[in-house]
Amino acid sequence: MTQVHTARFGLGQIVRHRDHAFHGLVMDVDATYAGPAAETGAVASDQPFYRILIADTEGGVIAYAAEDCLVATPEIEPLSPEAEREWFTIDAQGRHAPRSQTLQ
């Protein structure tokens, strides 16, 4: 039987990486690892993986992180729908990308 994972974090939610201590905004989620083969290291690939926007003074960076490596940050509010539309391009499937990038 195939196990179905439910993503713990939602689009627009602010999360913190356990090891690297960055905060970022969830932009997209894959049900399982969708990167190059054998690049997950010690992290299990059969869990949700998230694209996280880490904003800084120069724009930001996108990280790809496993769910087990992330924790919720309830002290930081998620973006409102209006702010999401201001900062992101959102496609029909709900995937987010910074306005400076196109969705593929």
C-alpha positions as CSV (number, residue, x, y, z in Angstrom):
1,M,0.0,0.0,0.0
2,T,1.3,3.5,-0.9
3,Q,1.5,5.9,2.0
4,V,0.1,9.4,1.3
5,H,1.8,12.3,3.0
6,T,-0.1,15.5,3.9
7,A,2.0,18.6,3.8
8,R,2.4,20.1,7.3
9,F,3.0,23.7,6.0
10,G,0.8,25.7,3.7
11,L,1.6,28.2,1.0
12,G,2.4,31.6,2.3
13,Q,3.3,30.2,5.8
14,I,6.5,31.4,7.4
15,V,8.8,28.6,8.5
16,R,12.3,28.2,10.1
17,H,15.0,25.7,9.1
18,R,16.1,23.7,12.1
19,D,19.8,23.4,11.1
20,H,20.5,26.6,9.1
21,A,18.3,28.9,11.2
22,F,16.9,30.9,8.3
23,H,13.2,32.0,8.2
24,G,11.4,31.9,4.9
25,L,8.0,31.8,3.2
26,V,6.6,28.6,1.7
27,M,6.1,29.1,-2.0
28,D,5.5,25.6,-3.3
29,V,5.4,22.0,-2.0
30,D,6.3,18.7,-3.7
31,A,4.7,15.5,-2.2
32,T,8.2,13.9,-2.3
33,Y,11.7,14.9,-3.3
34,A,11.7,16.2,-6.9
35,G,15.4,17.2,-7.2
36,P,18.4,15.4,-8.8
37,A,18.8,11.8,-7.7
38,A,20.8,11.0,-4.6
39,E,21.1,14.6,-3.5
40,T,19.1,14.4,-0.3
41,G,21.9,13.3,1.9
42,A,20.7,11.8,5.2
43,V,17.2,13.3,4.7
44,A,14.4,10.9,3.6
45,S,13.2,11.6,0.1
46,D,9.7,10.2,0.7
47,Q,8.4,13.3,2.6
48,P,7.1,16.6,1.4
49,F,9.7,19.1,0.2
50,Y,9.2,22.8,0.1
51,R,10.4,25.7,-2.0
52,I,11.2,28.4,0.6
53,L,11.8,32.1,-0.3
54,I,14.4,33.5,2.0
55,A,14.2,37.3,1.7
56,D,17.1,39.6,2.2
57,T,18.1,43.1,1.4
58,E,19.2,42.1,-2.1
59,G,16.0,40.3,-3.1
60,G,16.2,36.7,-1.8
61,V,17.1,33.1,-2.4
62,I,15.0,30.1,-2.9
63,A,15.8,27.0,-0.8
64,Y,14.5,23.5,-1.2
65,A,14.0,21.8,2.1
66,A,12.5,18.6,3.5
67,E,9.6,18.9,5.9
68,D,11.5,17.2,8.7
69,C,14.0,20.1,8.6
70,L,11.4,22.8,9.0
71,V,9.5,24.1,12.0
72,A,6.5,26.5,12.1
73,T,7.0,30.0,13.4
74,P,3.6,30.9,14.8
75,E,4.9,34.2,16.1
76,I,5.2,35.4,12.4
77,E,1.9,35.8,10.6
78,P,1.5,34.2,7.1
79,L,1.0,36.6,4.2
80,S,-2.5,37.8,3.6
81,P,-4.0,37.0,0.2
82,E,-3.4,40.6,-0.9
83,A,0.2,40.5,0.0
84,E,0.6,37.1,-1.8
85,R,-0.7,38.7,-5.0
86,E,1.6,41.7,-4.5
87,W,4.8,39.6,-4.0
88,F,4.1,36.5,-6.1
89,T,2.9,35.1,-9.4
90,I,0.4,32.4,-8.5
91,D,-0.7,29.8,-11.2
92,A,-4.0,27.8,-11.4
93,Q,-2.5,25.0,-9.3
94,G,-1.6,27.4,-6.5
95,R,2.1,27.3,-7.1
96,H,3.9,30.5,-6.1
97,A,7.0,32.2,-7.6
98,P,8.5,35.6,-6.9
99,R,7.3,38.2,-9.3
100,S,10.8,38.3,-10.8
101,Q,10.5,34.6,-11.9
102,T,8.2,32.7,-14.1
103,L,6.4,29.5,-13.2
104,Q,7.3,26.5,-15.4
